[in-house]
Amino acid sequence: MIDLPKKLVSEEPLFWKLQERLSHHEFSKQQHILFMKPVDTVVNKAFTELGMENPALETQFLLLLIDTLWKKEATGDMENIDEIARLIKMKYGLE
């Protein structure tokens, strides 16, 4: 999940750049919410099973980071996405 933004954007950069531009429109926001709803549930369940103190807040935090990462990657506004992803992984003991 943490590496997905870079992977997706690098495979289809023009598509994700377009997605980022459309993300500010109300219809696109609504579609994004519908798309992310099952992801939210799965991530929340994982954090619950891992015994995190506040799984809902951790879920919101992680998904916010991932949402920001793909948008920054799509627009070329972030040069150190690998380091940021590594930092996130370290926070969750994945690296």
GUBA-81918 format. One record per residue: residue in three letters; x negated, y, z of N, C-alpha, C, O, CB in turn. Coordinates in steps of 0.02 Angstrom, whole numbers, padded with zeros to 5 digits, always signed. Last residue first. Glycine has a CB too. Layout:
<pts>
ALAXYZXYZXYZXYZXYZ ...
</pts>
This chain:
<pts>
GLU-00515-00098+00399-00581-00095+00369-00634-00093+00422-00693-00090+00407-00588-00034+00324 LEU-00398-00095+00465-00400-00136+00404-00468-00136+00371-00478-00169+00321-00348-00112+00355 GLY-00356-00019+00573-00399-00077+00584-00403-00123+00524-00412-00184+00532-00375-00115+00643 TYR-00290+00097+00547-00249+00037+00558-00291-00026+00566-00263-00082+00566-00200+00029+00501 LYS-00394+00184+00526-00345+00200+00578-00304+00138+00596-00286+00129+00654-00298+00256+00554 MET-00455+00127+00415-00489+00123+00479-00441+00137+00536-00445+00106+00589-00548+00172+00481 LYS-00362+00163+00317-00373+00092+00332-00407+00084+00400-00390+00039+00439-00415+00059+00277 ILE-00383+00302+00318-00317+00275+00336-00324+00201+00356-00295+00179+00405-00267+00282+00278 LEU-00516+00304+00272-00499+00332+00337-00432+00304+00362-00425+00286+00420-00497+00409+00334 ARG-00498+00252+00142-00539+00216+00190-00524+00239+00262-00521+00198+00307-00614+00226+00174 ALA-00423+00355+00086-00393+00288+00092-00433+00247+00143-00403+00211+00183-00393+00252+00024 ILE-00520+00456+00090-00458+00464+00127-00425+00396+00138-00403+00380+00193-00409+00513+00090 GLU-00614+00402+00002-00633+00414+00072-00571+00423+00116-00570+00399+00173-00678+00476+00077 ASP-00540+00402-00117-00566+00339-00089-00584+00346-00016-00571+00301+00024-00627+00316-00130 ILE-00514+00537-00140-00458+00493-00122-00482+00426-00093-00450+00398-00049-00414+00479-00184 ASN-00587+00657-00163-00611+00606-00116-00556+00558-00094-00552+00540-00035-00641+00639-00056 GLU-00528+00750-00243-00586+00715-00269-00607+00656-00225-00641+00611-00249-00644+00763-00276 MET-00374+00807-00288-00411+00774-00235-00468+00734-00265-00458+00689-00306-00364+00728-00194 ASP-00298+00856-00390-00313+00902-00335-00354+00870-00279-00367+00902-00228-00250+00929-00306 GLY-00244+00792-00498-00316+00802-00497-00339+00848-00441-00393+00877-00445-00339+00829-00563 THR-00114+00756-00498-00129+00824-00520-00203+00840-00520-00224+00894-00541-00093+00874-00476 ALA-00121+00625-00452-00090+00639-00517-00107+00708-00543-00115+00717-00604-00014+00632-00511 GLU-00177+00643-00325-00214+00606-00376-00187+00622-00445-00225+00631-00492-00211+00530-00363 LYS-00072+00709-00262-00137+00742-00269-00179+00708-00323-00213+00742-00362-00175+00742-00201 LYS+00026+00609-00269+00038+00674-00300-00028+00711-00311-00038+00741-00364+00085+00716-00257 TRP-00030+00505-00197-00017+00495-00268-00005+00561-00304-00023+00569-00362+00044+00450-00277 LEU-00047+00568-00068-00104+00542-00107-00088+00535-00181-00127+00556-00223-00126+00475-00078 THR+00083+00596-00025+00037+00651-00039-00021+00627-00082-00042+00663-00128+00010+00681+00027 ASP+00130+00466-00007+00164+00511-00053+00119+00569-00073+00116+00589-00132+00229+00538-00021 ILE+00041+00423+00092+00041+00390+00027+00074+00434-00026+00050+00439-00082+00076+00322+00030 LEU+00079+00507+00199+00010+00507+00172+00008+00478+00102-00024+00507+00058-00036+00468+00218 LEU+00212+00466+00215+00197+00536+00199+00127+00542+00169+00117+00576+00119+00203+00581+00262 LEU+00193+00335+00253+00226+00349+00189+00216+00421+00168+00213+00436+00108+00300+00333+00194 LEU+00130+00355+00379+00096+00320+00325+00127+00336+00257+00091+00349+00209+00096+00245+00338 PHE+00234+00427+00450+00167+00454+00441+00131+00421+00382+00104+00456+00339+00126+00444+00505 GLN+00341+00336+00450+00349+00402+00420+00281+00433+00404+00271+00461+00350+00389+00448+00467 THR+00279+00231+00521+00304+00222+00453+00310+00288+00417+00287+00295+00360+00371+00185+00454 GLU+00257+00292+00644+00200+00268+00605+00219+00258+00532+00181+00274+00487+00172+00202+00635 LEU+00391+00312+00681+00348+00369+00671+00286+00350+00630+00265+00388+00586+00327+00400+00738 ALA+00433+00178+00693+00468+00224+00647+00424+00285+00631+00421+00306+00573+00535+00247+00677 PRO+00347+00122+00792+00345+00099+00723+00378+00147+00673+00354+00155+00617+00379+00032+00718 ASN+00262+00166+00915+00319+00199+00884+00320+00181+00810+00297+00220+00768+00316+00276+00895 GLU+00166+00068+00951+00205+00102+01003+00268+00134+00974+00321+00131+01005+00162+00155+01037 MET+00158-00088+00864+00143-00016+00868+00191+00018+00916+00249-00002+00922+00148+00017+00797 GLY+00166-00225+00844+00171-00199+00912+00152-00125+00918+00131-00103+00972+00128-00239+00957 LEU+00177-00283+00724+00108-00271+00747+00108-00241+00818+00054-00233+00848+00071-00225+00699 GLU+00313-00278+00706+00282-00343+00719+00210-00336+00744+00186-00379+00781+00283-00385+00655 THR+00322-00140+00677+00357-00169+00736+00324-00235+00755+00310-00247+00814+00432-00179+00721 PHE+00252-00132+00558+00227-00096+00617+00259-00122+00681+00227-00125+00734+00240-00021+00610 ALA+00338-00211+00479+00268-00231+00489+00239-00196+00551+00206-00229+00592+00226-00213+00427 LYS+00455-00134+00481+00455-00203+00509+00384-00226+00524+00372-00256+00576+00489-00252+00459 ASN+00410-00021+00414+00433-00015+00483+00432-00084+00517+00412-00090+00574+00503+00015+00485 VAL+00386-00078+00288+00330-00050+00326+00349-00043+00400+00309-00059+00443+00309+00020+00297 VAL+00518-00115+00252+00465-00165+00256+00406-00140+00298+00380-00177+00340+00440-00183+00185 THR+00586+00010+00254+00608-00046+00296+00553-00098+00306+00542-00121+00362+00669-00080+00265 ASP+00516+00082+00156+00519+00107+00225+00537+00049+00272+00505+00042+00325+00571+00164+00232 VAL+00549+00008+00045+00480+00011+00066+00477+00033+00139+00439+00004+00179+00439+00060+00021 PRO+00686+00033+00030+00664-00035+00048+00591-00036+00072+00573-00077+00115+00672-00082-00012 LYS+00676+00178+00005+00713+00150+00061+00692+00079+00078+00679+00065+00137+00787+00151+00045 MET+00616+00224-00111+00574+00214-00053+00610+00180+00006+00577+00155+00051+00546+00279-00029 PHE+00721+00240-00202+00666+00196-00219+00626+00177-00156+00605+00119-00149+00619+00229-00270 LEU+00799+00338-00138+00827+00272-00151+00772+00220-00164+00776+00164-00140+00875+00274-00210 ILE+00706+00444-00142+00731+00419-00077+00759+00349-00085+00746+00305-00044+00785+00467-00049 HIS+00695+00461-00280+00636+00441-00241+00658+00412-00173+00630+00362-00151+00589+00501-00231 GLN+00822+00507-00312+00799+00443-00338+00740+00416-00299+00734+00356-00287+00782+00450-00412 GLN+00818+00631-00246+00867+00580-00226+00847+00511-00250+00853+00462-00214+00937+00598-00254 LYS+00716+00695-00318+00709+00684-00246+00756+00629-00222+00737+00585-00183+00723+00749-00207 SER+00776+00702-00444+00716+00662-00435+00704+00647-00361+00685+00591-00343+00655+00698-00464 PHE+00878+00793-00417+00894+00725-00440+00835+00679-00429+00843+00622-00407+00914+00726-00514 GLU+00803+00910-00379+00848+00876-00332+00863+00804-00353+00861+00759-00312+00913+00915-00325 HIS+00630+00924-00419+00700+00930-00439+00744+00886-00394+00723+00832-00374+00710+00911-00513 HIS+00502+00892-00390+00529+00951-00357+00603+00963-00374+00634+01007-00345+00488+01012-00376 SER+00458+00790-00470+00473+00775-00400+00504+00833-00362+00529+00824-00306+00411+00753-00364 LEU+00414+00822-00595+00486+00813-00586+00506+00805-00513+00565+00812-00496+00510+00753-00626 ARG+00277+00822-00575+00311+00884-00595+00386+00880-00584+00417+00930-00566+00296+00899-00669 GLU+00256+00688-00544+00241+00739-00494+00277+00804-00511+00304+00837-00467+00166+00750-00489 GLN+00290+00627-00665+00329+00612-00605+00319+00666-00552+00366+00688-00519+00310+00544-00577 LEU+00185+00676-00745+00254+00695-00760+00299+00684-00698+00340+00726-00681+00281+00656-00820 LYS+00083+00607-00683+00080+00680-00685+00150+00708-00698+00172+00756-00668+00029+00705-00739 TRP+00121+00477-00711+00123+00500-00641+00117+00576-00636+00143+00606-00589+00068+00467-00601 PHE+00103+00474-00852+00168+00459-00822+00173+00488-00752+00223+00519-00734+00180+00383-00821 LEU-00034+00500-00863+00014+00548-00890+00084+00537-00860+00120+00585-00846+00017+00542-00965 PRO-00097+00386-00798-00103+00455-00772-00051+00504-00799-00027+00545-00761-00171+00481-00788 GLU-00086+00238-00767-00039+00278-00808-00041+00351-00788+00009+00377-00763+00033+00251-00802 GLU-00194+00194-00688-00168+00152-00743-00124+00191-00792-00125+00178-00852-00129+00093-00715 SER-00212+00291-00592-00267+00278-00639-00244+00236-00698-00272+00241-00753-00325+00243-00603 VAL-00091+00282-00522-00106+00343-00559-00162+00330-00610-00159+00357-00665-00126+00399-00511 LEU-00102+00153-00463-00048+00170-00508-00065+00230-00552-00055+00228-00613+00015+00185-00469 LYS-00221+00167-00385-00214+00114-00435-00160+00133-00487-00172+00130-00547-00197+00047-00402 LYS-00191+00272-00297-00246+00278-00345-00240+00228-00402-00251+00245-00460-00313+00269-00309 PRO-00077+00215-00227-00074+00279-00264-00130+00286-00316-00116+00305-00373-00079+00337-00215 LEU-00125+00088-00170-00077+00091-00225-00076+00159-00262-00073+00159-00323-00009+00076-00201 ASP-00198+00081-00056-00234+00088-00119-00189+00098-00179-00212+00115-00234-00278+00028-00130 ILE-00098+00061+00038-00141+00120+00044-00179+00133-00020-00191+00191-00038-00190+00111+00103 MET-00042-00060+00000+00000+00000+00000-00044+00063+00000-00028+00112-00034+00047+00000+00061 
</pts>
